[in-house]
Amino acid sequence: MADILILGYGPAGVSAALYGLRAGLDVLLVGKDAGALARAHMIENYYGLVKPLSGPELAETGKNQALALGAKIADDEVTDLFFDGSEFVAKGLSGEYRGKACIMATGSARKKQSLPGMAELEGHGVSYCAVCDAFFYRQKKVAVLGSGEYALHEVSELLPIVSSVTLLTNGNPTSATFPDTVTVEKRQITELLGEGAFSGVRYEDGTEETFDGLFVALGSASASDLARKAGAAFEGANPVLGPDFQTTVPGLFAAGDCTGGTLQVSVAVGEGAVAGLAAIKYLREKRNASA
Ligand SMILES: Cc1cc2nc3c(=O)[nH]c(=O)nc-3n(C[C@H](O)[C@H](O)[C@H](O)COP(=O)(O)OP(=O)(O)OC[C@H]3O[C@@H](n4cnc5c(N)ncnc54)[C@H](O)[C@@H]3O)c2cc1C
């Protein structure tokens, strides 16, 4: 088990890792790719860059810097996060990762699509966390919006509890293998239906289908998705964060683009530093309290 488990190895995750490693702690970074930097052609507005660097080059330099200081790095997509009473457990597609403190640095979820009616119905039949809310849909007909591994994870949480699950791919190809008991609906969705509470969807051809609940699992799990699963309190769509970027779950922090605000490398690195230092302080206080 690591002292600090960091989800994401972009600028925020690596920055947090550097502080943890220099404090002599075991740090494990779990990420699925180079994040936003993979799409950034050139970065030239970051401190100290005499010549611009490509996003992928900067990402690789950061990862190598963490490795050189002794970080462990795992390539995996995390679909679940919880505190088991003594440590944080992140479940990935290929393994399970544990840490005494956890920093979510999973980047921006800005690419996630929204459908007409979705924002208004959040918390009223539209959920972002199967493990949190499946119980409310015992023996009910639910839908999962998504098409990949994260959607499969949410489907697997729901199947033992609900009466039926329909996967709404919204016209996207599936990139995971779903159980035969799941109905796969490939038509595009034009609108979520329901006044005050979600009641179904309207498809591109104008037909409507009723559902008792909708679970949104687009793309991969975001920091908000993971924070919900870990039981953090929310204000609107975002987890409540203290000035040290700690969520309401002690020892669980967030940093970088995933906290919203200014989506820049400098800000991500700064938040990573603050969260990294706060995680060190949290672990020291925990150790002193149990000594
Ligand atoms: C096209 C483009 C151009 C940009 N240009 C600039 C620029 O010129 N200057 C500038 O300062 N900023 C620029 N940015 C913004 C900058 O790239 C981001 O602000 C910065 O990368 C944020 O760092 P981060 O660590 O918070 O997130 P990211 O760099 O996005 O890293 C997120 C990490 O989390 C991982 N992750 C996400 N979900 C999961 C999951 N479920 N399981 C496991 N791992 C997961 C990803 O694989 C990745 O490792 C640009 C961004 C884009 C898209």
The ligand as an ORCA input file, in Angstrom:
! r2SCAN-3c Opt
* xyz 0 1
  C      -5.599     21.530    -26.741
  C      -5.110     22.033    -25.401
  C      -4.151     23.030    -25.365
  C      -3.683     23.505    -24.127
  N      -2.741     24.486    -24.103
  C      -2.275     24.954    -22.921
  C      -1.249     25.965    -22.871
  O      -0.766     26.444    -23.887
  N      -0.827     26.369    -21.641
  C      -1.317     25.859    -20.467
  O      -0.874     26.262    -19.403
  N      -2.285     24.909    -20.512
  C      -2.770     24.438    -21.683
  N      -3.750     23.478    -21.706
  C      -4.323     23.007    -20.425
  C      -3.416     22.012    -19.697
  O      -3.076     20.946    -20.557
  C      -4.162     21.520    -18.456
  O      -4.561     22.636    -17.666
  C      -3.304     20.586    -17.590
  O      -2.821     19.499    -18.350
  C      -4.130     20.078    -16.408
  O      -3.383     19.178    -15.663
  P      -4.134     18.075    -14.760
  O      -3.054     17.269    -14.148
  O      -5.119     18.712    -13.871
  O      -4.986     17.192    -15.780
  P      -4.503     16.359    -17.076
  O      -3.245     16.898    -17.622
  O      -5.687     16.310    -17.981
  O      -4.193     14.918    -16.490
  C      -5.232     14.105    -16.033
  C      -4.678     12.720    -15.704
  O      -5.722     11.949    -15.109
  C      -5.815     10.684    -15.780
  N      -7.181     10.171    -15.650
  C      -8.355     10.770    -15.935
  N      -9.387      9.966    -15.628
  C      -8.840      8.825    -15.134
  C      -9.392      7.600    -14.650
  N     -10.715      7.390    -14.584
  N      -8.530      6.629    -14.247
  C      -7.179      6.836    -14.289
  N      -6.614      7.978    -14.741
  C      -7.436      8.942    -15.154
  C      -5.369     10.980    -17.196
  O      -4.989      9.780    -17.825
  C      -4.188     11.925    -16.908
  O      -3.049     11.161    -16.548
  C      -4.215     22.978    -22.922
  C      -5.171     21.959    -22.968
  C      -5.619     21.497    -24.197
  C      -6.658     20.389    -24.220
*
